[in-house]
Amino acid sequence: MSRVFLHVDMDAFYASVEQRDHPELRGRPVVVGSPPNQRGVVSAASYEARTFGIHSAMPSVEAGKRCPHAVFLPVDMPRYKEASETILRILERFTPLIEPLSIDEAFLDVTGAIRLFGEGPEIGRQIKEAIQAETQLTASVGVASNKFLAKLASDLEKPDGLTVVPRTPDKIRAFLAPLPAERIWGVGKVTRLHLSKAGIVTIGDIQRVRLDTLASLVGRHSAHHLKQLAMGEDAREIEMNVEEQSISREFTFMEDCADREELEAILCDLVDDVGRRLRRVEKYASTAHIKVRWTGFETITRQMKLDPPCCDDFQLRKAAMELFGKVELTKPVRLIGFGVTQLHRKVEQQLLLFHDGVPPERAEKLSRTVDQIRSTFGPDSIHSGRGRRL
C-alpha cells in the first residue's frame, strides 16, 4: 500500500492562542515576545502583524517600528503547552504513529487509518475540524506520500489550509517544479545564493541540472540530497519518542554589560537552569558550551568535553567559568548563553581516586536536593553561590 503522511502545522500558534483567549485582540496585530522598547526578539506574530513584515526571530524593536500600534504580549508557555497537549490527544485518535517536531507541528503516518477514517485528505479534514471545534484554533495540513512533501504542502496555503500533493512520480515533479529552490530543506541563504548565481532558482531547475554541476556548487553529498528532494523522494520514517539532544539558555542585557562579575553571576543562573532541566529529564551531558554576543552582534562560542558526563550544578558551573575565563572582554556584551549537548540517559560513573571539589555522586545528590527545595518553596528559596535570579 502506498504510504500516506500528514504534516499538521498550527497557524501562528502563540499569537492565535492569545487572540482566542482575549477576544478583544481578534483582528488586531498581535506580537508575542519581548516588548518593543526592550532587547529581544519576536516569538510569534499574528497574520495581521505579518502584513507589516513582522516575523519570528525579528528584533522586537524593529517590529515596533514596523507596526507601532501592534499589541505586544509576553510568552505564556504553560498556556501554549496546554493547547498543544489537547491537539496531540486529537491526533492520537487517528494514529499512534506521530512525530512531534515542536509544540505546534507534527508528522503523522495515517496509512493504517485509511480503512477507519477515509483517504488521506479526508483524515486531514477531520483533524482540522476537530482542532477547530475543541481548541478554537486553526491548523494547516499537508497530505503526501512522504514527510518532505507533506511538510512542504502544509505551508503552501496558510492559514487554515489543506494541501494534497499528487502521488505519481511525474505529477509530483510537476507539482514541485515551479516552487522556489529554498522550499527544499537545506537550502538556506548561503546555498540559495550559490544556486542563484548559477541560474538555479526553482526546484524544477534542480531537477534538470546535471548532478556533477550541482555538486560543484554545493558539494557531492548536498547535491545528492537536493536532487532526491527535488524529485520528491524521501525515505524517512516517523520517528517516535525523539529525545532532546541539547539544552541551552540565553540572556540578553537591557544595556550592554562589560562587568565580568555581573556577567559571571548571570552565567551562573543560566547554568543552574540548564542543570535543573537536565536533571528533570534524567539526562547527563558530555559537552558544555558558552555563547557570547558582543555589541554589533558579533558572536563567539567556546565548548569543552565533560568527563565523566554530568548533570550537577558543581561541574556545570566549573565548566562554564573555565570557558568564560578564557574569553577576553574586549567589548561590552549584549548576550550571554550556556548550553549542553551529547545527552545520555545513564552514565556508568567510573571510580575517581582523585577528584576536584565535591565527589560526583554527592554533587548530583546535592543538586537534586536544591531542586526539591525550590520546587516546594519557590525558585528564590535557596541560592547556590554567586548567581542572581534572572
N, C-alpha and C positions, 0 to 999 in steps of 0.2 A: 504493500500500500504506500502511495506517495505521502510523504510527511507533511504535516500542517503545523506551522509555527505561528504564534501571535506575539506581537510586542505591544504591551499596554503601557501608555505613557500619559500620565496626568497632565492636564493643561494648566500652566502657570501655577503649580500646586500650592506653594506657600501663600501667594497672593490670593488665590481662589478660596483657600480656607478662611482667610481674613475677610474677604468680601461675603462669604457665606455667613460667617458668624457676626458680621457687622453690616446689616442691610443698607445702612446709610452710605457705605463705601461702594456699592454696586454701581457700575457705570463710570466710576471715577478712577483716575490713575493712582495705583497703589504700588509702593515700592517697599519691599521687605529687606531690611539690612540696617546698616549704620545710618544715622541721621545725616542730612546734607551739610551740616556745619561741623562734622567730625570726620576724622580719617577712618577709612573702612570702605567696604565695597557693597554692592547690591547683591543680595542672595537670590531674589526673585522679583519679577516685575509683572504686573497685570498687563493684559493685552492693551488696555487703554494707555498705560505708561509706555508700552513698546512702540506706539505710534510716534513717540517723541525720540525714538532711537535709544531708549534705555534698555539695557540687557544685564544679565547676571555677570558678576565679576567686574562691572564698571565701577570706578571710584564714585562713592556716593556724592561727593562734591560736584562731579561732572553731571550726575543725574539730576541734582538740584538745579543746576544751571539750565539744563535742557527742559525741565518741567518744574518751574518754581511752585506751582500750585498742587504738585503731587502730594499724596499722603504717605509719609514715611513711618513705618512701623518696625519695631524690633522683632528679631526672630523668636518665635514661640515654639520651640522644638517639641515639647510634650504634646501640644495640640496637634501638630503635624504628624507625629508618630501615632497618635490615637487614630487619626483618619487613615493613615497608611495601614494600620493593622486591620481596620474594618475592610479596606479594599482587598487586602491579602486574603481575608476569610472569604470574600466573594469569589476571588479567583480559584480558591481551593474547592469550590463547589463543582468546578468544571474539569479540573485535572490536578493530580498531585505533582505533576512534572512542571515545577515552577522555579525559575531562576531570578530572584530579585536582583536588580542592578543597583538600585538606590532606593531611597524612601518613596520615590514617586514613579518608578518604572520597573517592569519585569517582563521576562520571556516566558511563554507557555508553549509546551508541546501538547496539542489537543488532538493528535492523530487518533488516539484510542477513545476519544469522547464523541466522535462524529456520529456513531450509531445512537447515542443518547440524546445529543443536543442539535444535531444537524451539521451541515458543512461548515468549514472554517469561517466564512463571512457571517453566517447565522450565529455562530458562537460569539464572534466579536460583537455583533449587535446586541445579543443578550447580556454580555458582560457590561457593555456601555450603559444599557438600560438599568441594570441592577445597581451599578455605581451611582448613576444619576438619582435613582429612587431612594437609595439608602444613605447616601452621603451628600446629596445635592451638589455634587461636583461632576465635571465633565472629563472624559478621557478620550484620547485619540488612539486608534488601534490599527496596526498593520498586520495583514494576513498574507503569508507567503510560504514557500516550500523550504526556507531555511532562515536562520537567525539574522544574517546580514540583510536580507531583503525585507524581512518583517520590520526590523528597526528603521531602515531607510523609509519604508512605506508609512510608518506611523507619524513621521514628521512632515509628510507632504501636504496634508490637508488640515492642519491645526487651525483653530481649536475644534474639538468635537468631531474629528474626522474618522472615517472608516475607509481605509485604502486597501484594495486587494490587488496583489501582484499576479500577473499571468503565470501559468505553471509549465508551459512548454519552453524548451531552451531558446528557440528562435524568438518567441514572443517576450521572454524575459530580457533578452539582449535588446530588443527594440524598445522595451519599456525603459531600460536604463540609459540607452544611447544619448538622449538629449539632455540628461541631467548633468550639472557641473561636476567636474572631477573631484571637488572637495567633499562631495557626498559619500565618497568611499572612506571607510575607516583607514586612518594612517596618512591621509592627505591633509596635512596642516599647512600653515602659511609658507614654510620653507619649501616643502615638497611641491606645493601648488606653484610657487614662483619658478622652480626649476622646470616643471612641466610646461607652464605657460610660455616660457622663453623658447621652448621647442615647438610651440604651436599646439600643444596638447591641452585643451580647455575642457572638453566634455568627457563623460565616460565612454561615449562612442569613439572618441579619439584614442583612448587607451585600448579599446577593443581592436582597433585597426592597426596600431603601431606595432612594429616588429619587437619581439622580446629583447633582442640584443640592443636595439636602440633605447628601449625603456631602461634596460639595465645600466647603460652608460650614463643615464640621468639620475637614477635613484639607487643603484646597486642591484646585484642579481637577486638577492633574497627579496627585497622590496618589490622588484619588478614582477617576480612570480606571484607575490601576494596581490598586487594591484591587478594583474591580468586575471587571476581567478575571480576576484570580486567583481571586476568589470564584466565578466561573463555571467555573473550571478551565481557563482559556485561558492559554497561554504559548507564544510562537512562537520562543523562543531555541533556537539550535542548540548542539551540542557545540563548545566552544572548546578546540582542541588547542594545545599549546605556549604556554600562558599564562605570560607572564613576570612576574617580581616587579616591582612598581611602587613599592615603598618598602622601605627597610631601616632598622631602628632598634635601639637597645639602651638598657636602663634599669638603674639600680642603686638598690636600697632599702637604706638605712642601718640597721644594728642599733639605733643610737640616733640621734635627730635631730641633724643637724650644722649648726652656724652659722658654721663656719670657712671663709671664702671660699677660702683657699689649698687646703684639703683638698678642697673641692667642685670647684675647678678641676682638681686633679690627677685626681680620679675622672672628671670630664668628658672630660679628655684621653684617658684609657684607653677610654672609650666611643667617642670619635671615631675612635681608631685601629682599634678593632674594626669599626666601620661601614665605614671606609675599606678594610680588608682584604677585607671581604665584597663591597664594590663592585668592587674590582679582580678578585676571583676570578670574578665573573660578567661581567666585561668591560663594566661599565656606568659612565656618567658621570651625576652628579646635578646638577639645575638648581635645587633648593631644599633648604635646610637648616633644621632646626628644633630647638629645645630644649624640654624639659618640666621644670618644677619643681613638686613637690608639697610643700606645707608641712605642718607639724603640724596635724592636724584635717582632712587630706585635701583642702583647697582646692588647686586645680591651675591653673597658668598655662602658656601656651605662647607662644613667640616664633619667628618664621621670617623668612628672608631669601632673596632670589634669589642664585644663584651664576652669575656672568657673567664668563668663559665657564663652562659646566658643567665639573665636575672630579671626580677620584676620588683625588687625592693628599692625604696627611695634612696638608701645609702649609696648603692653602687651607681644608680642612675644619676644622682647628683654629682658624685665624684667624676663620672664620665663627662657630664655637661660642663662642669667647672674646668676640667682639664682641656676640653676642646675650646671653651671660650677664652681660657688663659692664653691660648696661642694666637688669639685674634688681636691685632693691633688696632686700637681705636683711633684711626686717622681722621674720622669724620663722625658727626653725630649719627645716631642710629634711629631709623624710622620704625623698624620692625625687628623683633627677635622671636625665634621659634626653637622648639625642641621636639624630636621625634625618635621613634624606634622602628626597626624593620626586622625581617627574618624572624618571625614569631613562631614559637613552638609550643605544643601542648604540655609536654612533660620534659623535664631535664634530669638526666642522671648526674647528680651532683658528685663530682669527684672529691676524694678526701684531700683537703688542703692542709698540709702540715704547717704552712706559714700563710697567714692572711693579714691583710692590711685593714685594721679597724674592726668592725663588727663581723663575726662569722656569718657566712651567707644564710644559713638556716635561721639563725636568730634575727638577722636583718629583715628577712621576709616576714617572720612572725611578728616582729615589732611593727612593720609597715601595715600588716593586716589588722593589727590591734588599733592602730591610729585610724584606719578606715572605719572600723566598727564604732569608735567613739564619735567620729564626725557624722556617721550615719544616724546615730542615736541623738546626739546633742547639737548637731548643726555643723556646717563647714568651718565656722570660726571658733569652734570649741577648743581646738588644740592647734598649735603651730609648731612645726618642726624646723628649728634652725632659723635661717635668715630670710626665708621667704616672706612675702607680704601678699595678703589675699587680693586676687585680681577682681 
